[in-house]
């Protein structure tokens, strides 16, 4: 994996996903440019909506799984409690069979949610990569920054001046790669604050540079392309909200300050809203009579509750320190997910769950028949195994509860045995010993 952000990603397989998403982003920006509103913030919003719409089938399956799990989990926990502490093969087979039947009844797979997440994760990482390195994938932005980079490279100590910027620390290794200096400068300029960009413009005469006949950077008379591209509701999409807050506070621009604060706050609120809209599994405290105790499930619920408390805080911090474009993507993504969740919740709430469960049960039976398995015999075998396990456990439990014999009772047993051995025989004789052997064989 290379370090060059401007050079498109070259990680096997992943690079194709990033390239595809880059083409979508470039297409959206070109469309906006065609209608006269070439704006990175608006491009990110449309891009996020398009990607989440493409992921809608996977999202529906994942959220349907979560919704049905809230109703299914008590049945799974009841099965686990039923076979708790039983490690014999018959118990394990019976438990697995009953668990499979429950999953089949609800029409979900134990690994279904994980598979959907595994498919979505590389797409979401690639989406982050495209937004973070816009000049690498959006042609017009990359070429505009390229004109500035060429001018800086021609100036004495120009590269060293760029390397001294605070934003250059993220791309320090890129400057050391042979032939990558221009790309490293573009990546750095893309993350440079408005104040640092103004200082570079004054030092290297960047204010006069043009791209396709338009100024790249703003001057007193005209707004530059990069400001047009980056300006979203008064915010510079390339600056972090923290930097914008410092600048706005120093200038007394409280409207800009409020806009900068809004991004991390909205990120936290939308993440919290996502959590509240997710289907919540019933806890043992809420359903003590309906659900058996399950320490593992309770521990997982507590862990999830803690994570969902911390996630909004983490989201706010990330969106405060990262460029505002990333925060905008974070907020829009959360809003889209919330809308999807509300729609899916309403759809599932309108479903006739009982009819759906009957339908799924019939599908499961047909599947077993195709595999040459008789569902009725399989259920009967499971019940028989369970009955045998219960009977054996009851027998062992009864035997373990029998009180130990007293010394008097043991002595009485010996006396009766001696009488039996000596019956019709002289004590200690061969006949008495024969009686003893006979009694032993009868017991055997």
Secondary structure, DSSP 4 states (H G I P E B T S, - for coil): ----SSSPP-STTHHHHHHHHHHHHHHHHHHHHHTT---HHHHHHHHHHHHHHHTHHHHHHHHHHHHHHHHHHHHHHHHHHHTTT--SHHHHHHHHHHHHHHHHHHT--TTHHHHHHHHHHHHHHHHHHHHHTHHHH-HHHHHHHHHHHHHHHHSTTHHHHHHTSGGGGGGHHHHTSTT-HHHHHHHHHHT--HHHHHHHHHHHTGGG-EETTEESS--SSS--HHHHHHEETTEETTSBHHHHHHHHHHHT-HHHHHHHHHHHHHHHHHHHHHHHHS--PPPTTT-TTTS---HHHHHHHHHHHHHHHHHHHHHHHHHHHSBHHHHHHHHHHHHHHHHHHHHHHHHHHHS-HHHHHHHHHHHHHHHHHHTT--HHHHHHHHHHHHHHHHHHHHHHHHHHHSPPPPHHHHHHHHHHHHHHHHTTS-TTSHHHHHHHHHHHHHH-
